[in-house]
Amino acid sequence: MTPPRASQSAFSTEPMTSPTAPRPSPYSVVPHVVRDGQDGQATTHKETALEAPPEFDPRNLFLAALSPTDQAILRSMLSLQRLPQGLVLQEPEQSIEHVYFVESGMISLVAAMQDGAAIETVTLGREAILGALAAFGTHRATARAIVQIDATAWRLPVADFRHAIEESPGLRKMALLGSELLLAHMQQTAACNALHTAERRLCRWIVQVQDRVGSDVIRLTHDFLAQMLSVRRPTVSLIAYELQQAGFIRYQRGRIAILDRAGLERSACECAGVLREKTQRIVGDIGF
Ligand SMILES: [Zn+2]
């Protein structure tokens, strides 16, 4: 059975947190539960195991770059998981139990403040290993990880991953490069959030999401965008109106249709391109 690709599923229109719902404590540990119901009810999102294809042909860039020997070491430990939109994979201070190699879709790491404000600190796609540092010792999560677009990922227990990297220098190198790439993405995103305008960040975000979804239509709400970009909702409305007037997108009822990808790229900040180059360079190092 072929695992579902993110491009087959629409981006949910649900914001991460309903504006009317009570905000969960940013430091509470609520594994696999996120409060996103319209009435503030907790909705449970669960991982489900998928039947793995007989051929191991991973789309995750790090898994794909491994030698056949290292792939074989990991293969018996990996299970293919479906991660639905809204699933919280980790909360700050929670001990990390699993390592995820993202195959499709998108996961965000979100920094939450004590007053409930939150901002995305990095987006993770198929270039990402979530939890790789846990292999080097007792490691607790430093941010909330939430599935933003229906995803699939290869998963293995941290203890197994730790054993595997002790066995293989190639796997140890992969874990370090995966952590280096995550750090590079977070640094770029921190600079982007501080230095680039909301309009340029939104254009960058749409380009990145389109790359990961593989579709010209993205479903998301004003509230969701406002939270990811940490701007007020009217600001999102204004920017979306301007992008529509420029002919780049059509935005209706939480649905963004991308009409002019080149125009969006011209208006986006440099960060999407910088992150692509860093990803290629760091993943390319795995073979050396
Ligand atoms: Zn930027």
Residues whose N, C-alpha, C, O or C-beta is under 5 A from the ligand:
A	BS01	ZN	C192 H196 C269 E270 C271
